[in-house]
Amino acid sequence: AQTVTQSQPEMSVQEAETVTLSCTYDTSESNYYLFWYKQPPSRQMILVIRQEAYKQQNATENRFSVNFQKAAKSFSLKISDSQLGDTAMYFCAFMKQYTGNQFYFGTGTSLTVIP
Amino acid sequence: DADVTQTPRNRITKTGKRIMLECSQTKGHDRMYWYRQDPGLGLRLIYYSFDVKDINKGEISDGYSVSRQAQAKFSLSLESAIPNQTALYFCATSDSTRDRVDIQYFGAGTRLSVL
């Protein structure tokens, strides 16, 4: 089975600053996908960013970027210019390629943006 | 209107009662999932369905059953609810096209409390 570890249960950041959330995973697969989902107080799970393991280039979506280190099995999320609306629980998730889209989620990091 | 709709949004029930949580989607996706979220444990897969006639157990299926009434509808049942089934339940959908990453889209969740 795959495991996804988020070692930071809670984090905080000042508005407009940059914060990095950590995620590591364990797998013997060579082809897979990684995701970060955001869960604000509304409870809705929202996709933030995704990374294909075969791509060396790190994914970027506006203020969100990842640092994907395949050999180290690390997939951290960097949020630049943090905004109050970024306050949420963030989940890292792993999916094997061509296996029916079974996601494996980490336990989450609760991020608070301080005004 | 939401693409993935879960009903009810909140539910309180008593031990031993039968409960059904419903999920419907307008995305036209073939794959549907039920997850359970507990504090500190992230999301765990209960059941998943690749099409109307294909239903599979996930990581934590004991005490649950599902029904895929149509491509757009996937229900989760607790035949005899117990207090440790108190949790936040999510339905998700995805598209099985294999030439791109199959992102999972989530409903807003159902918060279930079993007294």
Chai-1 contact restraints between the chains, C-beta under 6 A:
chainA,res_idxA,chainB,res_idxB,connection_type,confidence,min_distance_angstrom,max_distance_angstrom,comment,restraint_id
A,Y33,B,V101,contact,1.0,0.0,6.0,A-B,restraint_1
A,R43,B,A108,contact,1.0,0.0,6.0,A-B,restraint_2
A,R43,B,G109,contact,1.0,0.0,6.0,A-B,restraint_3
A,Q44,B,A108,contact,1.0,0.0,6.0,A-B,restraint_4
A,M45,B,F106,contact,1.0,0.0,6.0,A-B,restraint_5
A,L47,B,I103,contact,1.0,0.0,6.0,A-B,restraint_6
A,R50,B,V101,contact,1.0,0.0,6.0,A-B,restraint_7
A,N101,B,S94,contact,1.0,0.0,6.0,A-B,restraint_8
A,N101,B,D102,contact,1.0,0.0,6.0,A-B,restraint_9
A,F105,B,G42,contact,1.0,0.0,6.0,A-B,restraint_10
A,F105,B,L43,contact,1.0,0.0,6.0,A-B,restraint_11
A,G106,B,G42,contact,1.0,0.0,6.0,A-B,restraint_12
A,T107,B,G40,contact,1.0,0.0,6.0,A-B,restraint_13
A,T107,B,G42,contact,1.0,0.0,6.0,A-B,restraint_14
A,G108,B,G42,contact,1.0,0.0,6.0,A-B,restraint_15
